[in-house]
């Protein structure tokens, strides 16, 4: 038996489809036909928004999956401990800022008070 050679355009389309598994799923789910995809690919090219939008959807799904996997690996106790430390740090910083602001108000109060003894230079 002789091997039937595909048209070069069909071979290129097959390579393109192999890089887009979501398109294969759409055909299997009967949302679109191979003929429709091939015609769009021929007429509009690989850079068409239809193919790019599907890539972005796939990328977003992969991003969400990686975020969920990261959350699964996170240890809740470690996060809780770090949040407590962060809270304590914020309280400490607020106390330092408060202490730094108080002397300036105390200096103003002492300037406004009349002194009991007036010392002057001769």
Secondary structure per residue as TSV (DSSP state, phi and psi in degrees):
chain	resnum	aa	ss	phi	psi
A	1	X	-	360.0	137.8
A	2	X	-	-89.2	143.7
A	3	X	-	-81.9	128.0
A	4	X	-	-82.7	126.1
A	5	X	-	-84.9	134.8
A	6	X	-	-80.0	153.3
A	7	X	-	-59.4	141.4
A	8	X	H	-57.0	-33.5
A	9	X	H	-67.7	-38.7
A	10	X	H	-66.6	-40.4
A	11	X	H	-62.7	-41.4
A	12	X	H	-64.6	-40.1
A	13	X	H	-62.7	-41.6
A	14	X	H	-61.8	-40.9
A	15	X	H	-64.8	-40.9
A	16	X	H	-62.1	-45.4
A	17	X	H	-63.5	-34.8
A	18	X	H	-63.9	-25.2
A	19	X	T	-86.9	-5.0
A	20	X	-	-124.7	76.1
A	21	X	H	-62.9	-25.1
A	22	X	H	-67.2	-28.4
A	23	X	H	-69.3	-38.8
A	24	X	H	-61.6	-42.1
A	25	X	H	-63.5	-38.4
A	26	X	H	-62.7	-39.8
A	27	X	H	-67.3	-42.7
A	28	X	H	-64.9	-33.2
A	29	X	T	-84.5	4.4
A	30	X	T	60.6	32.8
A	31	X	S	-83.5	-25.9
A	32	X	S	-151.9	160.3
A	33	X	-	-105.4	161.2
A	34	X	H	-61.0	-37.3
A	35	X	H	-62.2	-44.1
A	36	X	H	-62.2	-44.4
A	37	X	H	-62.6	-44.0
A	38	X	H	-63.5	-43.4
A	39	X	H	-64.1	-43.3
A	40	X	H	-62.4	-39.1
A	41	X	H	-65.7	-41.0
A	42	X	H	-68.4	-47.8
A	43	X	H	-76.4	-41.3
A	44	X	H	-101.3	-22.9
A	45	X	-	88.3	169.0
A	46	X	T	-66.9	-25.1
A	47	X	T	-87.0	8.3
A	48	X	-	-63.6	148.2
A	49	X	H	-59.4	-30.8
A	50	X	H	-59.1	-44.2
A	51	X	H	-76.2	-36.2
A	52	X	H	-68.8	-41.7
A	53	X	H	-61.7	-38.0
A	54	X	H	-66.2	-37.7
A	55	X	H	-62.8	-42.0
A	56	X	H	-64.6	-38.8
A	57	X	H	-62.5	-43.2
A	58	X	H	-64.7	-41.0
A	59	X	H	-63.9	-42.1
A	60	X	H	-63.1	-41.6
A	61	X	H	-62.6	-41.3
A	62	X	H	-64.6	-38.4
A	63	X	H	-63.5	-45.8
A	64	X	H	-62.4	-40.3
A	65	X	H	-63.8	-41.3
A	66	X	H	-67.4	-35.7
A	67	X	H	-65.3	-44.3
A	68	X	H	-63.6	-39.4
A	69	X	H	-63.1	-39.5
A	70	X	H	-62.8	-43.6
A	71	X	H	-63.1	-34.3
A	72	X	H	-65.8	-32.9
A	73	X	H	-82.0	-17.5
A	74	X	S	-70.3	134.0
A	75	X	-	-88.7	118.2
A	76	X	H	-61.1	-36.7
A	77	X	H	-66.6	-39.6
A	78	X	H	-65.0	-41.7
A	79	X	H	-62.9	-43.8
A	80	X	H	-61.4	-44.0
A	81	X	H	-62.5	-43.7
A	82	X	H	-65.7	-37.1
A	83	X	H	-65.3	-38.6
A	84	X	H	-64.6	-42.3
A	85	X	H	-63.5	-41.1
A	86	X	H	-64.1	-40.9
A	87	X	H	-62.3	-43.4
A	88	X	H	-64.1	-38.5
A	89	X	H	-62.7	-43.6
A	90	X	H	-63.3	-42.1
A	91	X	H	-62.2	-42.3
A	92	X	H	-62.8	-43.7
A	93	X	H	-63.6	-41.3
A	94	X	H	-63.0	-39.0
A	95	X	H	-65.5	-41.3
A	96	X	H	-64.2	-45.6
A	97	X	H	-62.8	-40.8
A	98	X	H	-63.0	-43.4
A	99	X	H	-65.8	-34.2
A	100	X	H	-71.2	-30.7
A	101	X	H	-80.2	-30.6
A	102	X	H	-63.7	-44.2
A	103	X	H	-58.8	-34.7
A	104	X	H	-66.5	-36.1
A	105	X	H	-73.4	-33.9
A	106	X	H	-66.8	-39.1
A	107	X	H	-62.8	-38.5
A	108	X	H	-67.4	-37.1
A	109	X	H	-66.8	-39.2
A	110	X	H	-70.8	-30.1
A	111	X	H	-70.2	-35.8
A	112	X	H	-77.7	-23.8
A	113	X	S	-75.6	138.0
A	114	X	-	-73.8	140.9
A	115	X	-	-82.5	143.0
A	116	X	S	-67.5	-43.4
A	117	X	S	-115.3	131.9
A	118	X	-	-99.5	114.6
A	119	X	-	-102.3	127.6
A	120	X	-	-125.9	152.5
A	121	X	-	-83.9	143.4
A	122	X	-	-85.7	360.0
